[in-house]
Amino acid sequence: MSAKPGRFKGYPSVPGGDGAPTPRPRCENPVRGLSRRPGGRAARSGARGPGREIIGNRTKGICAKAVGGVVAGWEWDETLFAGTAAHYRRGRLPYAPGLADALAEALRLDGRGRLLDVGCGPGILALTLAHLFGEVVGVDPDPEMIAEARREAAGSGVAGKARWVRARAEELPAGLGRFTVATFGQSFHWMDRELVAATTRDLLWPGGALVHISDLKTETLTVDALPHPAVPGAAIEDLIRHYLGPVRRAGRGVLPQGTPGGEAAVLARAGFSGPRRHVVPGGQPLERTADDVVAGVFSMSFSAPHLFGARRDAFEADLRRLLREASASGRFSERRPSTEVFVWGKDNSPR
């Protein structure tokens, strides 16, 4: 789930969410790749590596209440991201360029040490950072995500130092060893955060770091002066609601109030110090095709392919028709979001 399209609005939530720990309560993060309105970007979702999900464009709502897990009344199940893995790399907007260099400087990384990427999805974040470590371990519960990560690692020439483990963050297998850095690429909000924070701290060497990475939720990026229209995010949201109903879907359940915030308090209770905040600037123009936008929609948990059942083909046909009406050329302009990084430290003292 690391890793991580524009902003959908369509369901109650507040911008921000688990993406970046802050002192004030926040709900679900925004997603990358789909702009909420022409010329504008929302405050951010994702799941996972670049482009975690959030549904909201500076909309107001009530933060979901977490009780022992993600949200009271909702339980994780294996269908949450079923069928989305094949759409991730094409559909999700990338992290800001310079992310790896910024982390190398902030954490003094030198090509040694071990990285644990929790909720790694198809390996986007882990592989972006692989050259900074001697070994990389990615963990994700979705078998298709793990398979994609293995394929990408082989294609990138780093299969020899990358290991991919299919497991939930709450059920990490024994024998993983200790790590220098643990990353969460917009994945922490899907987890039992109290449990996962404590477990992660135990897996870090003294002086190690937990790093939360997400899109910057407070910026507004426009497509003014770019050659193509913005992705018609609001119309896409309406189409999804037409097919799936007004309440956000999440696996076999629903999340009417999104996912919980309050990450800072969770990590502080787990014994982490900090955080130190870094922002890697984005804003670089991107050109997106209709196929990219369709992939972005199908990469989201709330519009995962399986949710449409027998109506999937009809939904895709309507989606492509909507995109043709929005852009005769079939091309859209976007900008890379800036990337916000929060570094939490594990000091040498026991909890």
N, C-alpha and C positions, 0 to 999 in steps of 0.2 A: 504494500500500500504506500509505497513511497512515491514515491513518485507520484502524483501526482499529477477545461477550456473556458472561454469567457464566462460571463456571469449569467446564470439563469436566475430569474427572480422567483417565480411561480409558487413557492411554498413559504410558510412563515419561518423567519429566522432573522438573526441580526448579523451584520457583517462582522467578520473576524473569526469567531469560533476558535477551534483548537489550534489553528494555524500557528499563532505566536503567543506564548504566554504573556499576559499583561496583568497588571494589578486589578483591573476592573473586569466584571463578568462579561463574557462574550459567548456567542453561540457559534453555530456551524460556520466553517470557513467557506470562502467562495471557491469556485472552480475556474480553471483557466480555459481560455479559448473561445468563449462566446461572449460578445459584448452585450450588455443589457440594453443599450439604446444606441442609435446611430451616433457615431462620434464619441462615445463614452465607454468607460470600463467600470465595472462594479468594484466594490471593495473586495472580493475573492472566494471558490470551494476546492475537489479532489478528492481524492482519495489517494494517498499514495504518491509516489514519486512526483515528477512535476505535475502540477495541476491537481491538487487535491480537491475534493468536492466541497462546494459551498453552494448554497442556493440563496442568493440574495444580492441586491445591488443597493447597498446602503438602506435596506429596508429595516423596519423596526419589528420587533417581535418579542416573545418571551423565551428566555433561556430554558432549555430542557434541564430537568433535574436528574442527576446521576445518583443511583442508589446501588452501590456494590458493583456496578458494571458501567455500560455506556449511558443508558437512559432507562429510567424506571418504566416498566411495561414493555420494553423492547429487548430482544435477545439476538445476539449475533447468530447467523446460520451460514452454511457454506455456499448459499446462492447469492450472497451479498454482491459480489463482483463477478458472478458466473457469466462467461461469454464476453467479458470486457477486455481481456488481456490482449487480444489480437488488434484492438483498436487504440491502445494506449499511446504507442510511440507516434503514430500518425495524428491522433486526435488531440492530445494534450499539448499545450504550449510549453516550450522549454523554460528551464530556469534561466535567470539572467546570466549572460556571459561573464566570466570572472568569478563565478562562485567557488570553483576549486582553488583558484589563487587566493581568494579572500580567506578560505578556511585554512589553507596551508600557512598563511601568515598568522592568523589568529591563534592557531593551535600548534604552530611550529612543527608542522609535519615534514618529514624528510624521506618518505618512501619506505620507512620501517613501521613497525607497530601493526595493530590489528583493528579492523573496522567491523562493527556489527550494525547492519542496516535493518531496522525493525519495521516490518510492514513494507518490504522492499518492492512489492509489485513486480513489474517486468525488469527490474534491475537498473532503472534509469539513473537514480542517484548513486547507487553503489558503483556502477561502472564509470560514472563521471568522476568519482573520487578514487578509483582503484589505483591510479598511479602514485597516489600519496601514501600508500600503505604496502606492507609486505604481504598481507593476507586480508581478504574481504569475505565476510559471511553475511549472506542475505537470508532473511526469514520472512515467510509469507504463508498464510493458510491455503491460498488458492493454487491448485495444481497447474492451471494454465499459466498463471503468473510465473511460477517457478520454471516451467518449461520455456517460456519466452526469455527469462533471464539467462538460463543456460545457453540458449541459442545465441543470444546477443554477446555473452561472454566469449563464446567460441569464435564468433565473427570478429570480435575486437582483439583477439589474441591474448586475453587475460584468463582463460579458463584454468590455467595451471595454478593461479593464486586465488581463485574465486570458488566459494562453496555455497550451495543453495539448499536451504533446509525448509521443507514444508512443515510448518507448525504455526499455531497461534502464539502470539506474544505471551499470552497467559500460561502457555504450556511448553516453554522452551525445553528441549531435551538436555539431559545431562551430557557433559563432555564437550561443550562448546568452548571451554577455556575462558581466559580473561581477555579483556579488550582495552585498547587505548581510547577509542572513541565509539560511541553509539549514536546513530543518527535516526531521526524520525522525519521522513519526508512527507509531512502532511498526513500522517497515519495515526497519530496518538489518539485522536478523537474517537476512533472506532474501538478502543481497547478499554479494559478494566484498568484505568489509569493508575490507581493507587497500587495495585498489585504489580503492574508492569514497571512503574517507576522504581519500586523497591527491588524488584528482580534485576532490573538493568543496573542499578547502583552496585549490586552485589557482583555483577559480571565485569565491572570496570576496575582497572588497576587504580591504586591510589594516585591522585593527580589526573585521572582520566576525565573525560567530558561527555555529557549528553548534549546533543545538538539538535534543536528543533528548527526545521527549515520550511518556509512557506512563502507564498506570494505576499508582497506588501499590500496590506488591505486598506491603507489610508490614501493611496495615490489615485489620481484620476488621469487616465491616458486617453487621448482622442486620436481619431484617424484623420483629422484635418490635414489637408495638403497631401494626403496619400492617394494613390491612383484608383483605389477601388472602394466600394461602399463597405460599411461595417457589417458584421454578421448580425442578422435580425434576431437578436437574442430573445426579445419579448415575444415575438411571434412563435419562436420555437418552444418557449415555455408554455404558451397557450396550447400549442399542438400536443405537447406531452400531457398536459392536464386533460385535454379532450380524450385522449386514449387511456390514460391511467388514473384519472380522477384528481380531485383537488388536493389530496393529502400526499405528502412525499412518501414514496415507496422506498423500502430498504430491506432487501432480501425477501423473506416471507412476511415481514411485518411492515409497519409504517412508523414514520418519525414526524408527527405533526408539529413538533417544536424544534426540530433539528437536533444537533448533538451538543453536549455541554461545553462550557468554557471553564475558566478558573484554573488553567494549567499551572500558573505560577504557584498557587497555594498547594497543589498536588505535589509538585516537584520539591518545594521547600519542606513539606512534611516528610518526604522521602529522604531528606538529608542532603539535598544538593544545595550548593551555594551559587549566588548570582541572581539573575543572569547578566551576561555581557551581550549587548545587542549590536549587530552589524547589518548594514543594508548594502546589497550589491545592486547598483543602478541598472535598470532596464530601459524600456522606451524604444528599443530598436524596432524598426518596421519589419513586419512579416507579411508575406503574401500567402493567403490560404485558398485552397480550392474547395469546391462543394464536397468532394470526397473527404477532405480533411475535416470539414464541419460535421459531416455525417459520422465520421469516426469519433469525433469529440463527443457527440451526443451518446453514441453507443458505448463510450468508455466510462460513463457515469453510473454510479450505483443506482441512482433514482430513475435512470432510463436505460438500464442494462437490457440487452436484447431479449433475454428470457422473459422479462416482465410483460412483453407484448403478446406472447403466446402465438396463436395462429394469425394474429393481426400485425405481426412484425413487418411483413412485406407491404401491407397497406400503409402502415405508419411511415416506412421509408419512402414510399412513393409520394406520400403527401409532403414529407419533409423536403424531398428533392424538388418538388413542384414549388414549394415556398421559397427555396433558395434560388430557383430560376427566376422567379418574379422579383426577387430582391437584387439580383445581379445578372444582367443578360450575358455577361462574359463568363459567369460561373466562378468568378474570383472575388475575394474579399480581402480587405486590409485589416491588420491587427498590429498591436505592439507587444513586445515582450514585457511581462510584468517585472518590476523590480523584485528581488528576493530578500526576504527578511530572515535573519539568522539569530537565534538565541542560544547562547552557550552557557550550560549549567555545569559547574565543576563538582568533582568528588574530591574532597580534601583527604588528608592522610589519617584523620581521626575516625574511629568507628562510630556508627550511629548510636 
